[in-house]
Amino acid sequence: MLNYEEELAKFQPSLEIDQAEEAIMNNDLTDLSDLLEQVVTGKKERR
């Protein structure tokens, strides 16, 4: 059975849209386009 008081104590509200956007944009994650760019520039530098 659920202990509602315990669950409410653990509750963390979700971020507002602006906060979520800022958190996502501040992450420095490499995506596929970054990897492809590194491959292409790496090949150019080897020539």
C-alpha distance (Angstrom), angle and dihedral (degrees) to the residues before:
residue distance angle dihedral
M1 . . .
L2 3.79 . .
N3 3.77 121.0 .
Y4 3.79 99.7 -143.6
E5 3.79 95.5 -168.5
E6 3.81 90.9 54.1
E7 3.81 91.7 46.9
L8 3.81 91.4 49.0
A9 3.80 90.3 50.5
K10 3.84 89.6 55.2
F11 3.81 93.0 46.6
Q12 3.81 116.5 119.0
P13 3.79 116.4 -175.4
S14 3.78 117.9 -126.0
L15 3.78 118.8 -104.0
E16 3.77 120.4 -93.0
I17 3.80 114.9 -109.4
D18 3.82 94.1 -100.7
Q19 3.79 92.4 47.6
A20 3.80 92.5 47.0
E21 3.81 91.7 48.5
E22 3.81 91.0 50.4
A23 3.81 92.0 48.0
I24 3.81 91.2 50.3
M25 3.80 94.8 45.8
N26 3.83 92.3 48.5
N27 3.82 91.9 57.6
D28 3.77 110.4 96.8
L29 3.77 99.5 -145.7
T30 3.77 124.4 163.2
D31 3.78 112.7 -129.2
L32 3.79 132.1 -172.4
S33 3.81 94.1 -88.0
D34 3.83 90.4 53.8
L35 3.81 90.5 50.6
L36 3.80 92.8 48.5
E37 3.79 90.6 49.2
Q38 3.81 90.5 52.3
V39 3.80 91.1 49.9
V40 3.81 92.9 49.5
T41 3.81 95.1 45.7
G42 3.81 90.2 44.7
K43 3.80 90.7 55.8
K44 3.80 91.4 48.2
E45 3.82 91.7 51.7
R46 3.81 92.7 51.4
R47 3.82 93.5 58.2
